[in-house]
Amino acid sequence: MFTVPFENLDIALGRTIVCDESRFLHKVIHERRGGFCYELNGAFAALLREIGFQVTLLSARVSRSDGSEGPDFGHLALRVDLAHPWLVDVGFGDSFVEPLDLKPGLEQEQSGRRYGIAVRDGRYYYAANSDGAWKEQYSFTLQPRRLADFAAMCHFHQTSPDSHFTCQRICSLATADGRISLSDDKLIETRNGKREERLLNEAESKAVLAERFGIKLPT
């Protein structure tokens, strides 16, 4: 969350993102890049399994601003089982940075924000509270999924005009005291709850990607 950016820059570059674990790992490790949920959680699941954790891929429906939900497989999250299960997610942008106890009704605080899990009609709902109001972020079931199950929605998110990933370029990292993001040509930095924004030209944007995110885009 602090070193591998949440980013969708390949979409604007016309580089196809395929649901393939080896390609995710190559991109993060060898190309020194980030990715969006399928890539980041797909690669992180591979890492966790390699060092001995029990990991399950989960299909999530992302909450919309009007209160409705997106389709199944719109987001990939992870369940990791220790003595009890945890929700793990390194691919949802500005979200929790430590695993959440997958126990309904438990309020969990991280860096001044509160998070929680609720269950209704067999679905789990992840919600966040950063300004005094709870807001559901996504819902999921505990049904195990395969990476290939997410292929159709991965294609949708990088090709459809109805996907927010095709409408905006984003690169974002959590920091010790907040977050830094490059949204199209806007640099957004949040430190201890204070937000600053400034517009960048193309040369400045490339410099920020290299210096602050460690990303040098292919030409």
C-alpha positions in Angstrom: 0.0 0.0 0.0 3.0 2.3 0.6 5.2 1.1 -2.2 3.1 -0.4 -5.0 0.7 2.2 -6.5 -2.9 1.8 -7.2 -2.9 2.9 -10.9 -4.7 2.4 -14.2 -2.2 4.1 -16.5 -2.0 1.1 -18.9 -5.6 1.7 -19.9 -4.9 5.2 -21.3 -1.8 3.8 -23.0 -3.8 1.1 -24.8 -1.9 -1.8 -23.1 -4.3 -4.7 -22.5 -4.5 -6.0 -18.9 -5.1 -9.8 -18.8 -6.2 -11.8 -15.8 -2.9 -13.7 -15.6 -1.0 -14.1 -12.3 2.4 -14.3 -14.0 1.7 -11.1 -15.9 0.7 -9.3 -12.7 3.8 -10.4 -11.0 6.0 -9.3 -13.9 4.4 -5.9 -14.0 4.8 -5.2 -10.3 8.2 -6.8 -9.8 10.1 -6.3 -13.0 8.4 -3.3 -14.5 8.2 -1.6 -11.1 4.6 -0.7 -11.7 1.3 -0.9 -9.8 -2.2 -1.7 -11.1 -5.8 -1.8 -10.3 -7.7 -4.4 -8.1 -7.3 -7.5 -10.3 -3.6 -6.9 -10.7 -2.7 -5.8 -7.2 -4.8 -8.3 -5.2 -4.0 -11.0 -7.8 -0.3 -10.5 -7.3 -0.6 -10.1 -3.5 -2.5 -13.4 -3.3 0.3 -15.1 -5.1 2.8 -13.6 -2.6 0.8 -14.6 0.4 0.3 -18.2 -0.9 4.1 -18.5 -1.6 5.0 -17.7 2.0 2.3 -20.1 3.4 -0.9 -18.2 3.9 -4.3 -19.6 3.0 -5.9 -17.1 0.6 -9.3 -17.1 -1.1 -10.3 -14.8 -4.0 -13.6 -13.0 -3.4 -15.9 -11.3 -5.9 -17.2 -7.9 -4.7 -19.9 -5.5 -6.0 -18.8 -1.9 -5.6 -21.3 0.6 -4.1 -22.4 3.4 -6.3 -23.2 7.0 -5.2 -26.9 6.4 -5.7 -26.9 3.5 -3.2 -27.0 0.8 -5.9 -24.3 -1.7 -6.5 -22.2 -2.6 -9.5 -22.0 -6.2 -10.9 -20.4 -9.2 -9.5 -16.6 -9.4 -10.2 -16.5 -5.6 -10.3 -13.8 -5.8 -7.6 -11.4 -8.5 -6.5 -10.8 -8.7 -2.7 -9.1 -11.4 -0.6 -9.9 -13.5 2.4 -6.9 -14.7 4.4 -7.5 -17.4 7.1 -5.4 -17.5 10.3 -7.1 -18.5 13.6 -10.1 -16.7 12.0 -10.7 -15.0 8.7 -9.5 -11.5 7.7 -10.5 -9.2 4.8 -7.3 -8.2 2.9 -7.4 -5.6 0.1 -4.5 -3.8 -1.5 -6.4 -2.8 -4.6 -9.2 -0.4 -3.5 -7.3 2.9 -3.6 -7.9 5.1 -0.5 -9.0 2.4 1.9 -7.8 0.4 5.0 -4.1 -0.4 5.0 -4.1 -3.2 7.5 -6.3 -6.3 7.3 -9.8 -6.1 8.7 -11.1 -8.7 11.1 -13.9 -10.4 9.1 -16.2 -10.3 12.1 -19.6 -8.5 11.7 -20.4 -5.6 14.0 -16.8 -5.0 15.1 -15.7 -1.4 14.7 -12.0 -1.2 13.7 -10.0 2.0 13.7 -6.9 2.7 11.6 -5.2 6.1 11.2 -8.2 8.0 12.5 -10.7 6.2 10.3 -13.2 3.6 11.3 -14.1 0.5 9.4 -16.5 -2.3 9.8 -18.2 -5.4 8.3 -21.9 -6.0 8.4 -23.9 -9.1 7.1 -27.3 -8.9 5.5 -29.1 -11.7 3.7 -25.9 -13.8 3.4 -23.8 -10.9 1.9 -21.0 -9.2 3.7 -20.8 -5.4 3.5 -17.5 -3.4 4.0 -18.1 0.1 5.2 -15.8 3.1 6.1 -16.4 6.1 8.4 -14.0 9.0 8.0 -16.3 12.0 8.4 -18.8 10.9 11.0 -21.0 9.0 8.6 -20.8 5.3 7.6 -20.6 4.6 3.9 -20.7 1.2 2.4 -17.8 0.6 -0.1 -18.6 -2.9 -1.4 -20.3 -6.1 -0.7 -19.2 -9.7 -1.2 -19.9 -13.4 -0.3 -17.4 -15.9 0.9 -17.7 -18.1 -2.2 -14.2 -19.0 -3.5 -13.5 -17.7 -6.9 -10.8 -18.3 -9.6 -8.8 -15.5 -11.2 -10.3 -16.4 -14.6 -13.8 -15.6 -13.2 -12.8 -11.9 -13.2 -11.7 -11.8 -16.8 -14.9 -10.4 -18.3 -15.1 -7.5 -15.8 -11.4 -6.8 -16.1 -12.0 -6.4 -19.8 -15.1 -4.2 -19.2 -13.2 -1.8 -16.8 -10.5 -1.1 -19.4 -12.7 -0.8 -22.5 -16.2 0.5 -21.6 -17.1 4.2 -21.6 -19.2 3.3 -18.6 -16.2 2.4 -16.5 -14.6 5.2 -14.5 -11.2 3.7 -15.3 -11.5 4.7 -18.9 -12.6 8.2 -18.0 -9.7 9.1 -15.6 -6.1 8.4 -15.2 -5.1 7.7 -11.6 -1.9 6.8 -9.7 -2.1 6.8 -5.9 -0.1 5.7 -2.9 -0.8 5.6 0.9 1.8 7.6 2.9 2.6 7.5 6.6 0.4 10.6 7.2 -2.1 10.5 4.4 -2.0 9.8 0.6 -0.5 11.2 -2.6 -2.4 10.9 -5.9 -2.0 12.0 -9.5 -5.4 12.3 -11.0 -5.1 13.1 -14.7 -3.0 16.3 -14.5 -3.9 17.1 -10.9 -1.5 16.3 -8.0 -3.4 15.7 -4.7 -1.6 15.4 -1.4 -3.3 14.7 1.9 -1.3 15.1 5.2 -2.9 14.6 8.5 -6.3 15.4 7.1 -5.2 18.5 5.2 -5.6 18.3 1.4 -3.6 20.3 -1.2 -4.0 20.2 -4.9 -2.1 21.7 -7.9 -2.3 21.3 -11.6 0.7 20.0 -13.5 1.8 20.1 -17.1 2.8 17.0 -19.0 6.5 17.3 -18.2 5.7 17.8 -14.5 3.3 14.9 -14.4 6.0 12.6 -15.8 8.5 13.9 -13.3 6.1 13.2 -10.4 5.4 9.7 -11.6 9.1 9.0 -11.7 10.1 10.8 -8.5 7.1 10.1 -6.2 5.8 6.8 -7.5 8.8 5.3 -9.1 7.1 4.8 -12.5 8.6 5.4 -15.9 6.0 4.8 -18.5 6.8 3.0 -21.7 7.1 5.2 -24.8 
